[in-house]
Amino acid sequence: MQGAAHLIIIGYSLPEADYLIRAMLARSFARRSEEVSAVTMSRSGFGQYLIEQRYRRVFAQCRFEADGFAGFVD
């Protein structure tokens, strides 16, 4: 992952309990969080807000695509 130029995470809510995954991702991309894109699809605005807050704690400047995979591809 350290050699990757960009990180695109699709359909993963980045739960607090997955601390090993969070640490691995942060090691590679926390300092270059503008290169991270999170593709999500939430059924509620509040759910989307919670997911975005989790991502912002690890990747302060990441981008969000809230239209799911199909919206991301378009």
mmCIF file of the N, C-alpha and C atoms, coordinates in Angstrom:
data_MODEL
# 
_entry.id   MODEL 
# 
loop_
_atom_site.group_PDB 
_atom_site.id 
_atom_site.type_symbol 
_atom_site.label_atom_id 
_atom_site.label_alt_id 
_atom_site.label_comp_id 
_atom_site.label_asym_id 
_atom_site.label_entity_id 
_atom_site.label_seq_id 
_atom_site.pdbx_PDB_ins_code 
_atom_site.Cartn_x 
_atom_site.Cartn_y 
_atom_site.Cartn_z 
_atom_site.occupancy 
_atom_site.B_iso_or_equiv 
_atom_site.pdbx_formal_charge 
_atom_site.auth_seq_id 
_atom_site.auth_comp_id 
_atom_site.auth_asym_id 
_atom_site.auth_atom_id 
_atom_site.pdbx_PDB_model_num 
ATOM 1   N N  . MET A 1 1  ? 0.811   -1.191 0.000   1.00 0.00 ? 1  MET A N  1 
ATOM 2   C CA . MET A 1 1  ? 0.000   0.000  0.000   1.00 0.00 ? 1  MET A CA 1 
ATOM 3   C C  . MET A 1 1  ? 0.859   1.261  0.000   1.00 0.00 ? 1  MET A C  1 
ATOM 4   N N  . GLN A 1 2  ? 2.022   1.196  0.568   1.00 0.00 ? 2  GLN A N  1 
ATOM 5   C CA . GLN A 1 2  ? 2.841   2.402  0.648   1.00 0.00 ? 2  GLN A CA 1 
ATOM 6   C C  . GLN A 1 2  ? 3.276   2.895  -0.717  1.00 0.00 ? 2  GLN A C  1 
ATOM 7   N N  . GLY A 1 3  ? 3.347   2.009  -1.694  1.00 0.00 ? 3  GLY A N  1 
ATOM 8   C CA . GLY A 1 3  ? 3.723   2.412  -3.038  1.00 0.00 ? 3  GLY A CA 1 
ATOM 9   C C  . GLY A 1 3  ? 2.567   2.897  -3.880  1.00 0.00 ? 3  GLY A C  1 
ATOM 10  N N  . ALA A 1 4  ? 1.338   2.754  -3.384  1.00 0.00 ? 4  ALA A N  1 
ATOM 11  C CA . ALA A 1 4  ? 0.159   3.168  -4.146  1.00 0.00 ? 4  ALA A CA 1 
ATOM 12  C C  . ALA A 1 4  ? 0.031   4.686  -4.168  1.00 0.00 ? 4  ALA A C  1 
ATOM 13  N N  . ALA A 1 5  ? -0.369  5.213  -5.321  1.00 0.00 ? 5  ALA A N  1 
ATOM 14  C CA . ALA A 1 5  ? -0.562  6.658  -5.454  1.00 0.00 ? 5  ALA A CA 1 
ATOM 15  C C  . ALA A 1 5  ? -1.904  7.100  -4.900  1.00 0.00 ? 5  ALA A C  1 
ATOM 16  N N  . HIS A 1 6  ? -2.919  6.260  -5.010  1.00 0.00 ? 6  HIS A N  1 
ATOM 17  C CA . HIS A 1 6  ? -4.272  6.588  -4.559  1.00 0.00 ? 6  HIS A CA 1 
ATOM 18  C C  . HIS A 1 6  ? -4.861  5.404  -3.810  1.00 0.00 ? 6  HIS A C  1 
ATOM 19  N N  . LEU A 1 7  ? -5.804  5.711  -2.939  1.00 0.00 ? 7  LEU A N  1 
ATOM 20  C CA . LEU A 1 7  ? -6.545  4.675  -2.226  1.00 0.00 ? 7  LEU A CA 1 
ATOM 21  C C  . LEU A 1 7  ? -8.025  4.939  -2.434  1.00 0.00 ? 7  LEU A C  1 
ATOM 22  N N  . ILE A 1 8  ? -8.728  3.971  -2.988  1.00 0.00 ? 8  ILE A N  1 
ATOM 23  C CA . ILE A 1 8  ? -10.174 4.063  -3.171  1.00 0.00 ? 8  ILE A CA 1 
ATOM 24  C C  . ILE A 1 8  ? -10.803 2.948  -2.357  1.00 0.00 ? 8  ILE A C  1 
ATOM 25  N N  . ILE A 1 9  ? -11.640 3.328  -1.409  1.00 0.00 ? 9  ILE A N  1 
ATOM 26  C CA . ILE A 1 9  ? -12.302 2.368  -0.530  1.00 0.00 ? 9  ILE A CA 1 
ATOM 27  C C  . ILE A 1 9  ? -13.775 2.357  -0.894  1.00 0.00 ? 9  ILE A C  1 
ATOM 28  N N  . ILE A 1 10 ? -14.283 1.201  -1.282  1.00 0.00 ? 10 ILE A N  1 
ATOM 29  C CA . ILE A 1 10 ? -15.663 1.091  -1.756  1.00 0.00 ? 10 ILE A CA 1 
ATOM 30  C C  . ILE A 1 10 ? -16.475 0.236  -0.794  1.00 0.00 ? 10 ILE A C  1 
ATOM 31  N N  . GLY A 1 11 ? -17.553 0.816  -0.271  1.00 0.00 ? 11 GLY A N  1 
ATOM 32  C CA . GLY A 1 11 ? -18.508 0.067  0.529   1.00 0.00 ? 11 GLY A CA 1 
ATOM 33  C C  . GLY A 1 11 ? -18.027 -0.385 1.889   1.00 0.00 ? 11 GLY A C  1 
ATOM 34  N N  . TYR A 1 12 ? -17.085 0.298  2.470   1.00 0.00 ? 12 TYR A N  1 
ATOM 35  C CA . TYR A 1 12 ? -16.556 -0.078 3.782   1.00 0.00 ? 12 TYR A CA 1 
ATOM 36  C C  . TYR A 1 12 ? -16.801 1.073  4.745   1.00 0.00 ? 12 TYR A C  1 
ATOM 37  N N  . SER A 1 13 ? -17.445 0.801  5.857   1.00 0.00 ? 13 SER A N  1 
ATOM 38  C CA . SER A 1 13 ? -17.827 1.868  6.789   1.00 0.00 ? 13 SER A CA 1 
ATOM 39  C C  . SER A 1 13 ? -16.721 2.254  7.769   1.00 0.00 ? 13 SER A C  1 
ATOM 40  N N  . LEU A 1 14 ? -15.588 1.584  7.721   1.00 0.00 ? 14 LEU A N  1 
ATOM 41  C CA . LEU A 1 14 ? -14.440 1.872  8.586   1.00 0.00 ? 14 LEU A CA 1 
ATOM 42  C C  . LEU A 1 14 ? -14.826 1.873  10.070  1.00 0.00 ? 14 LEU A C  1 
ATOM 43  N N  . PRO A 1 15 ? -15.386 0.756  10.549  1.00 0.00 ? 15 PRO A N  1 
ATOM 44  C CA . PRO A 1 15 ? -15.847 0.724  11.941  1.00 0.00 ? 15 PRO A CA 1 
ATOM 45  C C  . PRO A 1 15 ? -14.703 0.871  12.940  1.00 0.00 ? 15 PRO A C  1 
ATOM 46  N N  . GLU A 1 16 ? -15.025 1.443  14.082  1.00 0.00 ? 16 GLU A N  1 
ATOM 47  C CA . GLU A 1 16 ? -14.035 1.663  15.144  1.00 0.00 ? 16 GLU A CA 1 
ATOM 48  C C  . GLU A 1 16 ? -13.393 0.346  15.582  1.00 0.00 ? 16 GLU A C  1 
ATOM 49  N N  . ALA A 1 17 ? -14.135 -0.742 15.566  1.00 0.00 ? 17 ALA A N  1 
ATOM 50  C CA . ALA A 1 17 ? -13.630 -2.039 16.022  1.00 0.00 ? 17 ALA A CA 1 
ATOM 51  C C  . ALA A 1 17 ? -12.527 -2.598 15.135  1.00 0.00 ? 17 ALA A C  1 
ATOM 52  N N  . ASP A 1 18 ? -12.435 -2.157 13.896  1.00 0.00 ? 18 ASP A N  1 
ATOM 53  C CA . ASP A 1 18 ? -11.399 -2.634 12.971  1.00 0.00 ? 18 ASP A CA 1 
ATOM 54  C C  . ASP A 1 18 ? -10.127 -1.798 13.130  1.00 0.00 ? 18 ASP A C  1 
ATOM 55  N N  . TYR A 1 19 ? -9.607  -1.745 14.338  1.00 0.00 ? 19 TYR A N  1 
ATOM 56  C CA . TYR A 1 19 ? -8.464  -0.885 14.604  1.00 0.00 ? 19 TYR A CA 1 
ATOM 57  C C  . TYR A 1 19 ? -7.207  -1.314 13.851  1.00 0.00 ? 19 TYR A C  1 
ATOM 58  N N  . LEU A 1 20 ? -7.043  -2.591 13.568  1.00 0.00 ? 20 LEU A N  1 
ATOM 59  C CA . LEU A 1 20 ? -5.856  -3.021 12.810  1.00 0.00 ? 20 LEU A CA 1 
ATOM 60  C C  . LEU A 1 20 ? -5.920  -2.529 11.364  1.00 0.00 ? 20 LEU A C  1 
ATOM 61  N N  . ILE A 1 21 ? -7.094  -2.606 10.764  1.00 0.00 ? 21 ILE A N  1 
ATOM 62  C CA . ILE A 1 21 ? -7.264  -2.097 9.395   1.00 0.00 ? 21 ILE A CA 1 
ATOM 63  C C  . ILE A 1 21 ? -7.065  -0.588 9.386   1.00 0.00 ? 21 ILE A C  1 
ATOM 64  N N  . ARG A 1 22 ? -7.661  0.099  10.341  1.00 0.00 ? 22 ARG A N  1 
ATOM 65  C CA . ARG A 1 22 ? -7.526  1.559  10.424  1.00 0.00 ? 22 ARG A CA 1 
ATOM 66  C C  . ARG A 1 22 ? -6.056  1.956  10.561  1.00 0.00 ? 22 ARG A C  1 
ATOM 67  N N  . ALA A 1 23 ? -5.312  1.237  11.403  1.00 0.00 ? 23 ALA A N  1 
ATOM 68  C CA . ALA A 1 23 ? -3.896  1.547  11.600  1.00 0.00 ? 23 ALA A CA 1 
ATOM 69  C C  . ALA A 1 23 ? -3.103  1.298  10.323  1.00 0.00 ? 23 ALA A C  1 
ATOM 70  N N  . MET A 1 24 ? -3.390  0.202  9.616   1.00 0.00 ? 24 MET A N  1 
ATOM 71  C CA . MET A 1 24 ? -2.682  -0.102 8.382   1.00 0.00 ? 24 MET A CA 1 
ATOM 72  C C  . MET A 1 24 ? -2.938  0.985  7.331   1.00 0.00 ? 24 MET A C  1 
ATOM 73  N N  . LEU A 1 25 ? -4.186  1.396  7.189   1.00 0.00 ? 25 LEU A N  1 
ATOM 74  C CA . LEU A 1 25 ? -4.518  2.433  6.215   1.00 0.00 ? 25 LEU A CA 1 
ATOM 75  C C  . LEU A 1 25 ? -3.902  3.776  6.604   1.00 0.00 ? 25 LEU A C  1 
ATOM 76  N N  . ALA A 1 26 ? -3.959  4.098  7.874   1.00 0.00 ? 26 ALA A N  1 
ATOM 77  C CA . ALA A 1 26 ? -3.406  5.369  8.347   1.00 0.00 ? 26 ALA A CA 1 
ATOM 78  C C  . ALA A 1 26 ? -1.899  5.432  8.139   1.00 0.00 ? 26 ALA A C  1 
ATOM 79  N N  . ARG A 1 27 ? -1.202  4.319  8.351   1.00 0.00 ? 27 ARG A N  1 
ATOM 80  C CA . ARG A 1 27 ? 0.248   4.300  8.148   1.00 0.00 ? 27 ARG A CA 1 
ATOM 81  C C  . ARG A 1 27 ? 0.618   4.696  6.728   1.00 0.00 ? 27 ARG A C  1 
ATOM 82  N N  . SER A 1 28 ? -0.202  4.277  5.782   1.00 0.00 ? 28 SER A N  1 
ATOM 83  C CA . SER A 1 28 ? 0.122   4.524  4.382   1.00 0.00 ? 28 SER A CA 1 
ATOM 84  C C  . SER A 1 28 ? -0.444  5.838  3.849   1.00 0.00 ? 28 SER A C  1 
ATOM 85  N N  . PHE A 1 29 ? -1.583  6.296  4.386   1.00 0.00 ? 29 PHE A N  1 
ATOM 86  C CA . PHE A 1 29 ? -2.258  7.427  3.741   1.00 0.00 ? 29 PHE A CA 1 
ATOM 87  C C  . PHE A 1 29 ? -2.656  8.583  4.650   1.00 0.00 ? 29 PHE A C  1 
ATOM 88  N N  . ALA A 1 30 ? -2.408  8.550  5.929   1.00 0.00 ? 30 ALA A N  1 
ATOM 89  C CA . ALA A 1 30 ? -2.840  9.643  6.805   1.00 0.00 ? 30 ALA A CA 1 
ATOM 90  C C  . ALA A 1 30 ? -2.200  10.970 6.413   1.00 0.00 ? 30 ALA A C  1 
ATOM 91  N N  . ARG A 1 31 ? -0.956  10.957 6.016   1.00 0.00 ? 31 ARG A N  1 
ATOM 92  C CA . ARG A 1 31 ? -0.259  12.204 5.648   1.00 0.00 ? 31 ARG A CA 1 
ATOM 93  C C  . ARG A 1 31 ? -0.567  12.672 4.232   1.00 0.00 ? 31 ARG A C  1 
ATOM 94  N N  . ARG A 1 32 ? -1.167  11.817 3.468   1.00 0.00 ? 32 ARG A N  1 
ATOM 95  C CA . ARG A 1 32 ? -1.562  12.204 2.105   1.00 0.00 ? 32 ARG A CA 1 
ATOM 96  C C  . ARG A 1 32 ? -3.026  11.836 1.879   1.00 0.00 ? 32 ARG A C  1 
ATOM 97  N N  . SER A 1 33 ? -3.844  12.280 2.820   1.00 0.00 ? 33 SER A N  1 
ATOM 98  C CA . SER A 1 33 ? -5.260  11.910 2.831   1.00 0.00 ? 33 SER A CA 1 
ATOM 99  C C  . SER A 1 33 ? -6.036  12.470 1.651   1.00 0.00 ? 33 SER A C  1 
ATOM 100 N N  . GLU A 1 34 ? -5.501  13.463 0.979   1.00 0.00 ? 34 GLU A N  1 
ATOM 101 C CA . GLU A 1 34 ? -6.173  13.997 -0.217  1.00 0.00 ? 34 GLU A CA 1 
ATOM 102 C C  . GLU A 1 34 ? -6.180  12.981 -1.358  1.00 0.00 ? 34 GLU A C  1 
ATOM 103 N N  . GLU A 1 35 ? -5.390  11.930 -1.236  1.00 0.00 ? 35 GLU A N  1 
ATOM 104 C CA . GLU A 1 35 ? -5.333  10.863 -2.245  1.00 0.00 ? 35 GLU A CA 1 
ATOM 105 C C  . GLU A 1 35 ? -6.282  9.705  -1.925  1.00 0.00 ? 35 GLU A C  1 
ATOM 106 N N  . VAL A 1 36 ? -7.122  9.878  -0.900  1.00 0.00 ? 36 VAL A N  1 
ATOM 107 C CA . VAL A 1 36 ? -8.061  8.829  -0.489  1.00 0.00 ? 36 VAL A CA 1 
ATOM 108 C C  . VAL A 1 36 ? -9.471  9.210  -0.929  1.00 0.00 ? 36 VAL A C  1 
ATOM 109 N N  . SER A 1 37 ? -10.166 8.258  -1.542  1.00 0.00 ? 37 SER A N  1 
ATOM 110 C CA . SER A 1 37 ? -11.577 8.420  -1.897  1.00 0.00 ? 37 SER A CA 1 
ATOM 111 C C  . SER A 1 37 ? -12.371 7.323  -1.222  1.00 0.00 ? 37 SER A C  1 
ATOM 112 N N  . ALA A 1 38 ? -13.477 7.701  -0.594  1.00 0.00 ? 38 ALA A N  1 
ATOM 113 C CA . ALA A 1 38 ? -14.373 6.743  0.047   1.00 0.00 ? 38 ALA A CA 1 
ATOM 114 C C  . ALA A 1 38 ? -15.679 6.734  -0.728  1.00 0.00 ? 38 ALA A C  1 
ATOM 115 N N  . VAL A 1 39 ? -16.054 5.571  -1.226  1.00 0.00 ? 39 VAL A N  1 
ATOM 116 C CA . VAL A 1 39 ? -17.289 5.411  -1.994  1.00 0.00 ? 39 VAL A CA 1 
ATOM 117 C C  . VAL A 1 39 ? -18.287 4.693  -1.098  1.00 0.00 ? 39 VAL A C  1 
ATOM 118 N N  . THR A 1 40 ? -19.356 5.381  -0.749  1.00 0.00 ? 40 THR A N  1 
ATOM 119 C CA . THR A 1 40 ? -20.349 4.823  0.152   1.00 0.00 ? 40 THR A CA 1 
ATOM 120 C C  . THR A 1 40 ? -21.745 5.039  -0.409  1.00 0.00 ? 40 THR A C  1 
ATOM 121 N N  . MET A 1 41 ? -22.685 4.372  0.215   1.00 0.00 ? 41 MET A N  1 
ATOM 122 C CA . MET A 1 41 ? -24.091 4.574  -0.133  1.00 0.00 ? 41 MET A CA 1 
ATOM 123 C C  . MET A 1 41 ? -24.892 4.351  1.138   1.00 0.00 ? 41 MET A C  1 
ATOM 124 N N  . SER A 1 42 ? -25.372 5.419  1.714   1.00 0.00 ? 42 SER A N  1 
ATOM 125 C CA . SER A 1 42 ? -26.120 5.330  2.953   1.00 0.00 ? 42 SER A CA 1 
ATOM 126 C C  . SER A 1 42 ? -27.594 5.600  2.689   1.00 0.00 ? 42 SER A C  1 
ATOM 127 N N  . ARG A 1 43 ? -28.420 4.949  3.460   1.00 0.00 ? 43 ARG A N  1 
ATOM 128 C CA . ARG A 1 43 ? -29.862 5.138  3.308   1.00 0.00 ? 43 ARG A CA 1 
ATOM 129 C C  . ARG A 1 43 ? -30.357 6.378  4.048   1.00 0.00 ? 43 ARG A C  1 
ATOM 130 N N  . SER A 1 44 ? -29.544 6.928  4.911   1.00 0.00 ? 44 SER A N  1 
ATOM 131 C CA . SER A 1 44 ? -29.967 8.119  5.648   1.00 0.00 ? 44 SER A CA 1 
ATOM 132 C C  . SER A 1 44 ? -28.843 9.143  5.687   1.00 0.00 ? 44 SER A C  1 
ATOM 133 N N  . GLY A 1 45 ? -29.216 10.397 5.814   1.00 0.00 ? 45 GLY A N  1 
ATOM 134 C CA . GLY A 1 45 ? -28.223 11.460 5.915   1.00 0.00 ? 45 GLY A CA 1 
ATOM 135 C C  . GLY A 1 45 ? -27.384 11.328 7.163   1.00 0.00 ? 45 GLY A C  1 
ATOM 136 N N  . PHE A 1 46 ? -28.010 10.914 8.261   1.00 0.00 ? 46 PHE A N  1 
ATOM 137 C CA . PHE A 1 46 ? -27.269 10.762 9.510   1.00 0.00 ? 46 PHE A CA 1 
ATOM 138 C C  . PHE A 1 46 ? -26.268 9.616  9.418   1.00 0.00 ? 46 PHE A C  1 
ATOM 139 N N  . GLY A 1 47 ? -26.668 8.517  8.776   1.00 0.00 ? 47 GLY A N  1 
ATOM 140 C CA . GLY A 1 47 ? -25.750 7.395  8.580   1.00 0.00 ? 47 GLY A CA 1 
ATOM 141 C C  . GLY A 1 47 ? -24.537 7.804  7.769   1.00 0.00 ? 47 GLY A C  1 
ATOM 142 N N  . GLN A 1 48 ? -24.768 8.583  6.728   1.00 0.00 ? 48 GLN A N  1 
ATOM 143 C CA . GLN A 1 48 ? -23.673 9.086  5.895   1.00 0.00 ? 48 GLN A CA 1 
ATOM 144 C C  . GLN A 1 48 ? -22.763 10.005 6.712   1.00 0.00 ? 48 GLN A C  1 
ATOM 145 N N  . TYR A 1 49 ? -23.363 10.830 7.548   1.00 0.00 ? 49 TYR A N  1 
ATOM 146 C CA . TYR A 1 49 ? -22.600 11.731 8.403   1.00 0.00 ? 49 TYR A CA 1 
ATOM 147 C C  . TYR A 1 49 ? -21.664 10.951 9.331   1.00 0.00 ? 49 TYR A C  1 
ATOM 148 N N  . LEU A 1 50 ? -22.191 9.879  9.948   1.00 0.00 ? 50 LEU A N  1 
ATOM 149 C CA . LEU A 1 50 ? -21.368 9.071  10.855  1.00 0.00 ? 50 LEU A CA 1 
ATOM 150 C C  . LEU A 1 50 ? -20.200 8.415  10.133  1.00 0.00 ? 50 LEU A C  1 
ATOM 151 N N  . ILE A 1 51 ? -20.453 7.896  8.952   1.00 0.00 ? 51 ILE A N  1 
ATOM 152 C CA . ILE A 1 51 ? -19.381 7.276  8.173   1.00 0.00 ? 51 ILE A CA 1 
ATOM 153 C C  . ILE A 1 51 ? -18.331 8.318  7.803   1.00 0.00 ? 51 ILE A C  1 
ATOM 154 N N  . GLU A 1 52 ? -18.796 9.476  7.368   1.00 0.00 ? 52 GLU A N  1 
ATOM 155 C CA . GLU A 1 52 ? -17.847 10.532 6.992   1.00 0.00 ? 52 GLU A CA 1 
ATOM 156 C C  . GLU A 1 52 ? -16.996 10.949 8.179   1.00 0.00 ? 52 GLU A C  1 
ATOM 157 N N  . GLN A 1 53 ? -17.576 11.049 9.351   1.00 0.00 ? 53 GLN A N  1 
ATOM 158 C CA . GLN A 1 53 ? -16.810 11.416 10.544  1.00 0.00 ? 53 GLN A CA 1 
ATOM 159 C C  . GLN A 1 53 ? -15.734 10.381 10.866  1.00 0.00 ? 53 GLN A C  1 
ATOM 160 N N  . ARG A 1 54 ? -16.051 9.102  10.703  1.00 0.00 ? 54 ARG A N  1 
ATOM 161 C CA . ARG A 1 54 ? -15.044 8.055  10.939  1.00 0.00 ? 54 ARG A CA 1 
ATOM 162 C C  . ARG A 1 54 ? -13.875 8.215  9.985   1.00 0.00 ? 54 ARG A C  1 
ATOM 163 N N  . TYR A 1 55 ? -14.174 8.456  8.725   1.00 0.00 ? 55 TYR A N  1 
ATOM 164 C CA . TYR A 1 55 ? -13.114 8.625  7.733   1.00 0.00 ? 55 TYR A CA 1 
ATOM 165 C C  . TYR A 1 55 ? -12.296 9.883  8.008   1.00 0.00 ? 55 TYR A C  1 
ATOM 166 N N  . ARG A 1 56 ? -12.940 10.961 8.378   1.00 0.00 ? 56 ARG A N  1 
ATOM 167 C CA . ARG A 1 56 ? -12.225 12.227 8.620   1.00 0.00 ? 56 ARG A CA 1 
ATOM 168 C C  . ARG A 1 56 ? -11.260 12.120 9.799   1.00 0.00 ? 56 ARG A C  1 
ATOM 169 N N  . ARG A 1 57 ? -11.547 11.252 10.762  1.00 0.00 ? 57 ARG A N  1 
ATOM 170 C CA . ARG A 1 57 ? -10.617 11.073 11.886  1.00 0.00 ? 57 ARG A CA 1 
ATOM 171 C C  . ARG A 1 57 ? -9.303  10.450 11.428  1.00 0.00 ? 57 ARG A C  1 
ATOM 172 N N  . VAL A 1 58 ? -9.362  9.635  10.389  1.00 0.00 ? 58 VAL A N  1 
ATOM 173 C CA . VAL A 1 58 ? -8.162  8.968  9.893   1.00 0.00 ? 58 VAL A CA 1 
ATOM 174 C C  . VAL A 1 58 ? -7.574  9.713  8.691   1.00 0.00 ? 58 VAL A C  1 
ATOM 175 N N  . PHE A 1 59 ? -8.437  10.159 7.795   1.00 0.00 ? 59 PHE A N  1 
ATOM 176 C CA . PHE A 1 59 ? -8.019  10.826 6.555   1.00 0.00 ? 59 PHE A CA 1 
ATOM 177 C C  . PHE A 1 59 ? -8.705  12.195 6.480   1.00 0.00 ? 59 PHE A C  1 
ATOM 178 N N  . ALA A 1 60 ? -8.081  13.211 7.038   1.00 0.00 ? 60 ALA A N  1 
ATOM 179 C CA . ALA A 1 60 ? -8.713  14.523 7.200   1.00 0.00 ? 60 ALA A CA 1 
ATOM 180 C C  . ALA A 1 60 ? -9.198  15.138 5.887   1.00 0.00 ? 60 ALA A C  1 
ATOM 181 N N  . GLN A 1 61 ? -8.491  14.918 4.794   1.00 0.00 ? 61 GLN A N  1 
ATOM 182 C CA . GLN A 1 61 ? -8.838  15.581 3.535   1.00 0.00 ? 61 GLN A CA 1 
ATOM 183 C C  . GLN A 1 61 ? -9.335  14.615 2.461   1.00 0.00 ? 61 GLN A C  1 
ATOM 184 N N  . CYS A 1 62 ? -9.883  13.492 2.860   1.00 0.00 ? 62 CYS A N  1 
ATOM 185 C CA . CYS A 1 62 ? -10.343 12.519 1.862   1.00 0.00 ? 62 CYS A CA 1 
ATOM 186 C C  . CYS A 1 62 ? -11.588 13.024 1.131   1.00 0.00 ? 62 CYS A C  1 
ATOM 187 N N  . ARG A 1 63 ? -11.837 12.421 -0.022  1.00 0.00 ? 63 ARG A N  1 
ATOM 188 C CA . ARG A 1 63 ? -13.012 12.754 -0.837  1.00 0.00 ? 63 ARG A CA 1 
ATOM 189 C C  . ARG A 1 63 ? -14.091 11.709 -0.603  1.00 0.00 ? 63 ARG A C  1 
ATOM 190 N N  . PHE A 1 64 ? -15.343 12.132 -0.734  1.00 0.00 ? 64 PHE A N  1 
ATOM 191 C CA . PHE A 1 64 ? -16.477 11.225 -0.565  1.00 0.00 ? 64 PHE A CA 1 
ATOM 192 C C  . PHE A 1 64 ? -17.322 11.179 -1.818  1.00 0.00 ? 64 PHE A C  1 
ATOM 193 N N  . GLU A 1 65 ? -17.714 9.981  -2.161  1.00 0.00 ? 65 GLU A N  1 
ATOM 194 C CA . GLU A 1 65 ? -18.679 9.734  -3.224  1.00 0.00 ? 65 GLU A CA 1 
ATOM 195 C C  . GLU A 1 65 ? -19.841 9.007  -2.536  1.00 0.00 ? 65 GLU A C  1 
ATOM 196 N N  . ALA A 1 66 ? -20.967 9.662  -2.357  1.00 0.00 ? 66 ALA A N  1 
ATOM 197 C CA . ALA A 1 66 ? -22.079 9.091  -1.596  1.00 0.00 ? 66 ALA A CA 1 
ATOM 198 C C  . ALA A 1 66 ? -23.109 8.401  -2.501  1.00 0.00 ? 66 ALA A C  1 
ATOM 199 N N  . ASP A 1 67 ? -22.847 8.299  -3.784  1.00 0.00 ? 67 ASP A N  1 
ATOM 200 C CA . ASP A 1 67 ? -23.803 7.716  -4.717  1.00 0.00 ? 67 ASP A CA 1 
ATOM 201 C C  . ASP A 1 67 ? -23.551 6.242  -4.993  1.00 0.00 ? 67 ASP A C  1 
ATOM 202 N N  . GLY A 1 68 ? -22.726 5.593  -4.191  1.00 0.00 ? 68 GLY A N  1 
ATOM 203 C CA . GLY A 1 68 ? -22.424 4.197  -4.379  1.00 0.00 ? 68 GLY A CA 1 
ATOM 204 C C  . GLY A 1 68 ? -21.473 3.954  -5.530  1.00 0.00 ? 68 GLY A C  1 
ATOM 205 N N  . PHE A 1 69 ? -21.237 2.691  -5.809  1.00 0.00 ? 69 PHE A N  1 
ATOM 206 C CA . PHE A 1 69 ? -20.289 2.308  -6.844  1.00 0.00 ? 69 PHE A CA 1 
ATOM 207 C C  . PHE A 1 69 ? -20.721 2.784  -8.228  1.00 0.00 ? 69 PHE A C  1 
ATOM 208 N N  . ALA A 1 70 ? -22.013 2.638  -8.536  1.00 0.00 ? 70 ALA A N  1 
ATOM 209 C CA . ALA A 1 70 ? -22.507 3.047  -9.857  1.00 0.00 ? 70 ALA A CA 1 
ATOM 210 C C  . ALA A 1 70 ? -22.289 4.537  -10.090 1.00 0.00 ? 70 ALA A C  1 
ATOM 211 N N  . GLY A 1 71 ? -22.543 5.343  -9.068  1.00 0.00 ? 71 GLY A N  1 
ATOM 212 C CA . GLY A 1 71 ? -22.305 6.774  -9.185  1.00 0.00 ? 71 GLY A CA 1 
ATOM 213 C C  . GLY A 1 71 ? -20.837 7.114  -9.325  1.00 0.00 ? 71 GLY A C  1 
ATOM 214 N N  . PHE A 1 72 ? -20.010 6.368  -8.656  1.00 0.00 ? 72 PHE A N  1 
ATOM 215 C CA . PHE A 1 72 ? -18.557 6.581  -8.740  1.00 0.00 ? 72 PHE A CA 1 
ATOM 216 C C  . PHE A 1 72 ? -18.041 6.279  -10.139 1.00 0.00 ? 72 PHE A C  1 
ATOM 217 N N  . VAL A 1 73 ? -18.523 5.210  -10.734 1.00 0.00 ? 73 VAL A N  1 
ATOM 218 C CA . VAL A 1 73 ? -18.080 4.812  -12.065 1.00 0.00 ? 73 VAL A CA 1 
ATOM 219 C C  . VAL A 1 73 ? -18.530 5.814  -13.125 1.00 0.00 ? 73 VAL A C  1 
ATOM 220 N N  . ASP A 1 74 ? -19.750 6.329  -12.954 1.00 0.00 ? 74 ASP A N  1 
ATOM 221 C CA . ASP A 1 74 ? -20.241 7.322  -13.918 1.00 0.00 ? 74 ASP A CA 1 
ATOM 222 C C  . ASP A 1 74 ? -19.397 8.555  -13.852 1.00 0.00 ? 74 ASP A C  1 
# 
